[in-house]
């Protein structure tokens, strides 16, 4: 579209890229708080815990030592090597440091992978509901994101049969998340292997989001890398490691793709933040892991309180989430519009939740997401307010 002054309007892709609807709710919540209202926040997917002190100390030390220059685009060698050790310690798996790419958050890792794999017009399969940025990154590349409707019957994860039914000549990749956002469900190793074999048989690629690894409540999840070295696996220092604002993630890639990823990283962001990379070296130390494991138990306790509390209020949560810190709840007996419901809940009860429309189109207006990223005392207060509201 051409504007009156002769300048062109936004690119066509911008018509497809949607904002996070929850951000308007968050902005309104901040306005209410500024006016003196008390708001219980269960909308944001960010741990309430601050970065552990050992990581903070390491970051301060890096700054004091003048470690503020660029690193190589693939990341600090010492950090790539330490992440490789982490895979050996936690998963009993050998991952070569050369296949590890350090990125400015997991979002940059997603952007790198999709940029390497997606041609204009190509399609990428993903679960619906699922993380909203995934489809927007595909739109950014002039590709076509295709949602696979998933529900409790399949544990909110795509099946081999569904992937086969949705695959055609335009599809180049399947994106999975385990644990998933917004449902918190996991894919077992056997299911992951079946999906990988199906995708490989179609000549496609498998991308797996593992940024909530570490935040699981029935033992550690198995990484998709146990299935194959040809899977693109994305992880982050934001969720389990509590380093959201440091903007640091990583990607484990097939060896044949590393050179292309290096080239793209050089052009897109040059390198991840240097002080954050040095700080992250301390994230794997035993004293820091002990802090993180204690926090995992706190999230576990929050889930075990909030899940029955919501079910007792009539919300439908048919599958117990095994990881992350979300509950994806059916509210169809209360409303046909979860966004309007979320607005009313905020204005009338002072409780902020995320409407399902942020996560896709499949039954999205009948669901809301509760994040247990606030204290147990706040969750209890939120449930009191929610009960009164209903």
Backbone torsions as a table, in degrees:
resi	resn	phi	psi	omega
1	UNK	NA	134.3	-178.8
2	UNK	-101.8	131.0	-178.8
3	UNK	-83.1	166.3	-174.5
4	UNK	-62.6	-31.4	-177.7
5	UNK	-85.2	7.3	177.2
6	UNK	93.7	-10.8	178.5
7	UNK	-82.5	152.2	179.7
8	UNK	-85.3	155.6	177.4
9	UNK	-81.4	-167.1	-178.8
10	UNK	-66.7	156.2	175.6
11	UNK	-61.5	150.9	-176.9
12	UNK	-58.7	-31.9	-178.1
13	UNK	-59.4	-26.0	-176.3
14	UNK	-66.6	-20.4	177.0
15	UNK	-68.7	-23.0	-178.2
16	UNK	-92.4	-25.2	-174.3
17	UNK	-83.8	115.4	-175.5
18	UNK	-98.2	147.6	173.5
19	UNK	-74.3	166.6	171.8
20	UNK	-76.0	117.4	179.3
21	UNK	-63.3	-28.4	-179.2
22	UNK	-65.5	-22.3	-178.6
23	UNK	-67.9	-33.0	175.5
24	UNK	-68.6	-35.2	175.4
25	UNK	-66.8	-40.4	178.4
26	UNK	-63.6	-42.3	178.8
27	UNK	-60.9	-41.7	177.7
28	UNK	-66.2	-38.3	177.3
29	UNK	-60.8	-40.0	178.2
30	UNK	-65.7	-38.0	176.5
31	UNK	-61.8	-44.0	179.9
32	UNK	-64.6	-40.0	178.1
33	UNK	-64.8	-39.8	178.6
34	UNK	-63.3	-27.0	178.7
35	UNK	-88.3	3.0	175.8
36	UNK	103.8	-0.8	178.9
37	UNK	-76.6	148.1	173.0
38	UNK	-92.9	126.3	-178.9
39	UNK	-120.8	131.6	172.6
40	UNK	-94.2	116.2	-175.4
41	UNK	-91.8	115.1	172.9
42	UNK	-130.2	28.0	-175.4
43	UNK	-106.7	-26.7	-169.8
44	UNK	-98.7	134.5	-179.1
45	UNK	-86.6	53.8	179.3
46	UNK	-130.5	125.2	178.4
47	UNK	-55.4	142.1	179.3
48	UNK	-78.9	-14.2	179.2
49	UNK	-72.1	140.6	173.9
50	UNK	-76.2	163.3	176.8
51	UNK	-55.1	133.8	-179.7
52	UNK	-56.9	148.3	-175.0
53	UNK	-59.2	-38.2	178.9
54	UNK	-59.0	-34.7	178.8
55	UNK	-73.4	-42.5	176.9
56	UNK	-58.5	-45.5	-179.9
57	UNK	-61.1	-40.2	179.7
58	UNK	-67.0	-36.1	177.4
59	UNK	-66.9	-42.0	177.4
60	UNK	-62.3	-43.8	179.8
61	UNK	-61.7	-39.2	179.0
62	UNK	-62.5	-42.3	178.4
63	UNK	-65.1	-43.6	-179.0
64	UNK	-65.4	-28.2	179.3
65	UNK	-87.5	2.8	178.1
66	UNK	75.2	24.3	-179.5
67	UNK	-85.2	70.8	-173.5
68	UNK	-126.0	7.9	179.6
69	UNK	-87.9	166.7	177.7
70	UNK	-57.2	147.5	166.4
71	UNK	-101.4	172.8	171.0
72	UNK	-57.4	154.6	-176.7
73	UNK	-59.2	-32.8	179.1
74	UNK	-77.8	-10.9	176.1
75	UNK	116.2	167.7	178.1
76	UNK	-61.5	126.5	-176.2
77	UNK	-57.7	-41.3	-178.2
78	UNK	-63.4	-35.9	179.7
79	UNK	-72.8	-40.9	177.1
80	UNK	-60.8	-40.6	178.1
81	UNK	-67.2	-37.7	-178.5
82	UNK	-69.9	-35.9	176.4
83	UNK	-65.3	-37.9	176.0
84	UNK	-60.1	-41.1	176.5
85	UNK	-63.0	-40.1	179.1
86	UNK	-58.9	-41.8	177.6
87	UNK	-64.2	-35.7	178.5
88	UNK	-70.3	-40.0	-177.8
89	UNK	-72.1	-45.0	-173.2
90	UNK	-87.4	-35.1	-173.6
91	UNK	-115.1	-0.5	-175.2
92	UNK	52.0	47.9	-173.4
93	UNK	-133.6	136.1	177.4
94	UNK	-90.4	118.3	175.5
95	UNK	-124.7	122.0	-178.2
96	UNK	-70.4	133.0	178.8
97	UNK	-54.6	-29.2	-178.5
98	UNK	-64.2	-19.3	-179.7
99	UNK	-93.0	-0.2	-176.8
100	UNK	-99.6	128.9	-179.4
101	UNK	-118.3	124.0	177.9
102	UNK	-89.0	133.7	-173.2
103	UNK	-132.0	159.1	173.8
104	UNK	-74.2	79.6	-175.5
105	UNK	83.6	161.4	178.4
106	UNK	-65.8	-26.0	178.4
107	UNK	-60.4	-39.7	177.6
108	UNK	-66.6	-34.9	176.6
109	UNK	-64.2	-43.2	176.7
110	UNK	-60.6	-42.7	-179.5
111	UNK	-64.5	-40.2	178.0
112	UNK	-61.1	-51.2	-175.7
113	UNK	-61.0	-49.0	-178.2
114	UNK	-64.9	-34.9	178.5
115	UNK	-65.5	-32.3	177.8
116	UNK	-73.5	-32.0	-169.0
117	UNK	-102.9	-25.5	-166.9
118	UNK	-104.8	117.7	171.3
119	UNK	-86.8	156.9	173.6
120	UNK	-53.6	131.1	-179.9
121	UNK	90.0	-13.3	178.7
122	UNK	-73.3	154.9	-178.4
123	UNK	-111.3	146.8	176.6
124	UNK	-126.5	127.0	178.6
125	UNK	-86.0	144.6	178.1
126	UNK	-158.3	158.9	-179.0
127	UNK	-71.7	145.0	172.9
128	UNK	-127.8	106.7	16.3
129	UNK	-80.3	154.3	178.7
130	UNK	-165.3	177.1	-177.8
131	UNK	-61.0	123.3	-170.7
132	UNK	-65.4	-30.7	-178.4
133	UNK	-62.7	-27.0	-177.9
134	UNK	-57.3	-49.4	-178.9
135	UNK	-69.3	-32.9	-179.8
136	UNK	-69.7	-34.7	175.7
137	UNK	-64.2	-36.8	177.8
138	UNK	-66.9	-43.1	176.3
139	UNK	-59.0	-37.1	-178.8
140	UNK	-59.6	-29.5	-179.5
141	UNK	-95.7	12.9	-177.9
142	UNK	60.7	32.5	173.8
143	UNK	-100.0	-175.8	-176.7
144	UNK	-121.9	107.1	174.2
145	UNK	-77.1	133.2	180.0
146	UNK	-122.0	116.7	178.9
147	UNK	-80.5	136.8	172.0
148	UNK	-100.8	113.3	-178.9
149	UNK	-62.2	124.0	179.4
150	UNK	-126.2	151.7	-179.8
151	UNK	-148.5	-166.9	-174.4
152	UNK	-63.2	-27.0	-177.6
153	UNK	-58.6	-37.4	179.8
154	UNK	-106.9	17.3	-178.3
155	UNK	66.3	28.8	-179.5
156	UNK	57.6	29.9	175.9
157	UNK	-127.8	145.8	178.6
158	UNK	-66.0	149.4	175.1
159	UNK	-104.2	166.0	176.2
160	UNK	-58.3	-41.8	-178.4
161	UNK	-64.8	-39.1	178.5
162	UNK	-67.2	-41.9	178.6
163	UNK	-61.4	-43.5	178.9
164	UNK	-61.3	-40.2	-178.0
165	UNK	-68.7	-29.0	-176.7
166	UNK	-96.0	-6.3	-176.2
167	UNK	-83.6	136.4	169.8
168	UNK	-145.6	-170.0	-172.9
169	UNK	-66.9	-17.0	-180.0
170	UNK	-84.1	-19.1	-173.6
171	UNK	-76.8	132.7	179.8
172	UNK	-115.9	-18.2	-175.8
173	UNK	-158.3	158.1	171.4
174	UNK	-119.4	130.7	175.8
175	UNK	-106.9	131.7	177.4
176	UNK	-124.7	161.2	173.9
177	UNK	-138.5	128.8	-178.1
178	UNK	-150.0	106.6	-2.4
179	UNK	-66.1	155.3	-174.1
180	UNK	-97.5	157.7	169.6
181	UNK	-117.4	117.0	25.6
182	UNK	-107.1	5.2	-167.4
183	UNK	-96.8	-18.1	178.3
184	UNK	73.8	13.7	-177.9
185	UNK	-91.1	158.7	-177.1
186	UNK	-113.5	155.5	168.0
187	UNK	-102.8	128.8	175.3
188	UNK	-73.4	164.1	-176.7
189	UNK	-61.0	-38.7	-179.4
190	UNK	-65.3	-42.5	178.4
191	UNK	-66.0	-40.3	178.5
192	UNK	-62.2	-40.6	-179.9
193	UNK	-65.2	-41.3	178.6
194	UNK	-62.9	-41.4	178.9
195	UNK	-67.3	-42.0	179.0
196	UNK	-62.0	-44.5	-179.3
197	UNK	-62.4	-38.3	179.0
198	UNK	-66.6	-44.9	-179.9
199	UNK	-64.6	-43.9	179.3
200	UNK	-62.5	-39.5	179.3
201	UNK	-64.1	-23.4	177.6
202	UNK	-91.7	0.9	-179.1
203	UNK	78.0	20.0	-178.2
204	UNK	-103.3	-171.3	-177.5
205	UNK	-122.7	149.5	177.1
206	UNK	-113.2	127.9	177.4
207	UNK	-117.9	127.9	-176.3
208	UNK	-125.5	122.6	176.5
209	UNK	-86.7	115.9	179.5
210	UNK	-120.2	32.4	-172.5
211	UNK	-71.0	-14.3	176.3
212	UNK	-99.6	11.2	173.0
213	UNK	-59.9	144.3	-173.0
214	UNK	97.5	-33.7	177.5
215	UNK	-99.9	65.9	174.8
216	UNK	-126.2	155.5	-165.2
217	UNK	-122.5	11.0	175.2
218	UNK	-138.7	44.2	-176.0
219	UNK	98.6	167.4	-178.3
220	UNK	-70.7	141.7	172.8
221	UNK	-72.3	154.2	175.8
222	UNK	-92.5	131.9	178.5
223	UNK	-70.6	147.9	177.4
224	UNK	-62.5	-17.6	179.3
225	UNK	-66.8	-15.5	173.5
226	UNK	-69.1	-21.2	-179.7
227	UNK	-83.1	-44.6	-177.1
228	UNK	-164.7	148.3	172.5
229	UNK	-77.6	-7.0	-177.6
230	UNK	-92.2	5.7	177.4
231	UNK	-91.9	139.3	173.2
232	UNK	-86.0	117.6	-177.5
233	UNK	-116.9	129.3	-176.9
234	UNK	-113.3	137.3	176.6
235	UNK	-140.5	178.4	-171.3
236	UNK	-153.1	154.4	170.9
237	UNK	-90.6	3.3	-172.5
238	UNK	-79.0	-45.8	-166.4
239	UNK	-88.2	-72.1	179.7
240	UNK	-62.7	-42.3	-174.9
241	UNK	-83.4	-8.8	173.7
242	UNK	67.1	35.4	-176.5
243	UNK	-118.8	45.4	-173.4
244	UNK	-55.4	-53.0	-174.8
245	UNK	-73.5	-8.9	177.8
246	UNK	-77.3	-16.3	177.6
247	UNK	54.4	73.9	-176.8
248	UNK	-145.4	128.2	175.7
249	UNK	-141.6	-177.0	175.2
250	UNK	-150.7	163.8	-179.0
251	UNK	-136.2	134.1	169.8
252	UNK	-106.6	121.4	-171.1
253	UNK	-120.6	156.3	169.0
254	UNK	-57.4	141.9	-174.9
255	UNK	-55.3	-36.6	-176.1
256	UNK	-67.6	-16.6	-177.6
257	UNK	-97.2	-8.2	-172.2
258	UNK	-63.0	-40.9	-178.4
259	UNK	-62.2	-41.5	177.9
260	UNK	-66.5	-40.2	178.7
261	UNK	-64.2	-39.8	177.2
262	UNK	-60.0	-47.8	-179.0
263	UNK	-60.6	-43.1	179.5
264	UNK	-67.2	-43.9	179.8
265	UNK	-58.5	-41.9	178.2
266	UNK	-56.1	-38.7	-175.6
267	UNK	-86.4	-33.8	-174.3
268	UNK	-83.4	-43.4	-176.9
269	UNK	-144.1	1.7	177.4
270	UNK	68.4	-55.8	178.3
271	UNK	-168.6	158.5	173.4
272	UNK	-71.7	161.3	-178.2
273	UNK	-57.0	126.3	-175.1
274	UNK	-64.4	-49.9	179.0
275	UNK	-59.2	-36.0	178.6
276	UNK	-64.1	-38.5	179.4
277	UNK	-65.1	-42.9	177.9
278	UNK	-66.0	-39.7	177.8
279	UNK	-61.9	-38.6	-176.4
280	UNK	-64.6	-21.7	176.7
281	UNK	-59.1	-32.1	179.9
282	UNK	-77.9	-14.8	-177.0
283	UNK	-63.8	-25.0	-176.0
284	UNK	-94.5	-2.3	-178.7
285	UNK	-70.2	149.5	-175.1
286	UNK	-55.9	-38.7	-178.9
287	UNK	-66.2	-34.0	177.8
288	UNK	-74.8	-40.7	177.7
289	UNK	-60.3	-36.1	178.0
290	UNK	-62.0	-40.3	176.2
291	UNK	-62.7	-44.9	-177.7
292	UNK	-65.2	-37.4	179.5
293	UNK	-69.0	-34.8	175.0
294	UNK	-64.4	-37.9	177.7
295	UNK	-68.2	-36.0	176.1
296	UNK	-59.3	-42.2	179.4
297	UNK	-64.6	-34.0	176.7
298	UNK	-66.3	-42.8	175.5
299	UNK	-61.3	-39.5	178.8
300	UNK	-59.1	-45.8	179.9
301	UNK	-64.2	-38.0	178.0
302	UNK	-64.1	-44.7	178.2
303	UNK	-59.5	-44.5	-175.7
304	UNK	-70.1	-17.3	171.5
305	UNK	-85.8	-49.0	-170.1
306	UNK	-71.0	-36.4	-176.4
307	UNK	-60.0	-54.9	178.8
308	UNK	-68.1	-29.8	179.4
309	UNK	-62.9	-43.4	179.1
310	UNK	-70.2	-39.9	177.7
311	UNK	-62.2	-38.6	179.7
312	UNK	-66.8	-23.6	176.9
313	UNK	-88.0	1.7	174.9
314	UNK	99.2	2.6	178.1
315	UNK	-76.1	139.1	-178.8
316	UNK	-88.9	111.6	175.6
317	UNK	-131.2	81.2	-170.2
318	UNK	-73.0	-20.7	-178.6
319	UNK	-117.8	126.2	177.3
320	UNK	-72.8	119.5	-179.6
321	UNK	-67.7	137.2	-177.3
322	UNK	-94.4	-10.1	-177.5
323	UNK	-158.7	-173.2	-174.7
324	UNK	63.0	-156.0	178.6
325	UNK	-143.2	49.2	-177.2
326	UNK	-132.4	151.1	168.4
327	UNK	-126.9	120.6	-179.2
328	UNK	-98.6	110.7	-165.8
329	UNK	-116.0	133.0	175.4
330	UNK	-76.7	121.4	179.7
331	UNK	-118.3	23.4	-172.7
332	UNK	-65.4	-21.6	177.3
333	UNK	-77.2	-9.5	-178.7
334	UNK	-107.1	-28.6	-172.7
335	UNK	-160.3	156.2	170.7
336	UNK	-103.0	3.7	-177.2
337	UNK	-142.7	95.7	-174.8
338	UNK	-66.2	-25.2	178.1
339	UNK	-69.3	-46.8	176.7
340	UNK	-62.1	-39.2	178.1
341	UNK	-60.3	-44.1	179.9
342	UNK	-63.8	-38.1	177.3
343	UNK	-63.3	-46.0	-179.8
344	UNK	-64.8	-40.2	-179.5
345	UNK	-62.8	-39.4	178.4
346	UNK	-67.7	-50.1	-174.8
347	UNK	-67.8	-40.9	-172.0
348	UNK	-92.6	-30.1	-175.4
349	UNK	-116.5	-12.6	-179.3
350	UNK	72.2	33.5	177.8
351	UNK	-122.6	125.5	-177.6
352	UNK	-105.9	124.5	176.9
353	UNK	-133.7	169.4	-177.5
354	UNK	-100.4	127.4	177.4
355	UNK	-72.6	148.8	-176.9
356	UNK	-63.1	-20.7	-177.6
357	UNK	-65.1	-14.4	175.1
358	UNK	-71.8	-15.7	-170.0
359	UNK	-111.0	4.5	178.7
360	UNK	144.0	-158.9	-177.1
361	UNK	-120.2	-17.1	-175.2
362	UNK	-76.5	108.9	180.0
363	UNK	50.8	30.3	-174.7
364	UNK	-70.3	-29.7	-179.3
365	UNK	-79.9	-0.8	175.9
366	UNK	-106.6	9.3	-176.9
367	UNK	-134.0	152.6	169.0
368	UNK	-132.8	156.1	177.3
369	UNK	-111.5	129.2	173.3
370	UNK	-103.5	128.1	176.2
371	UNK	-104.4	124.2	177.4
372	UNK	-93.6	57.6	179.8
373	UNK	-102.2	20.5	175.2
374	UNK	-128.4	169.9	-171.4
375	UNK	-64.8	160.1	178.4
376	UNK	-60.3	-37.9	178.5
377	UNK	-62.8	-40.7	177.6
378	UNK	-67.9	-38.5	177.4
379	UNK	-62.3	-41.6	178.9
380	UNK	-62.8	-42.3	177.1
381	UNK	-64.3	-40.7	178.1
382	UNK	-59.8	-40.9	179.5
383	UNK	-69.3	-33.9	175.1
384	UNK	-63.1	-44.2	-179.8
385	UNK	-67.0	-39.7	-179.2
386	UNK	-65.0	-40.5	178.8
387	UNK	-62.3	-44.9	179.0
388	UNK	-63.4	-40.4	-180.0
389	UNK	-61.9	-44.5	-178.3
390	UNK	-69.4	NA	NA
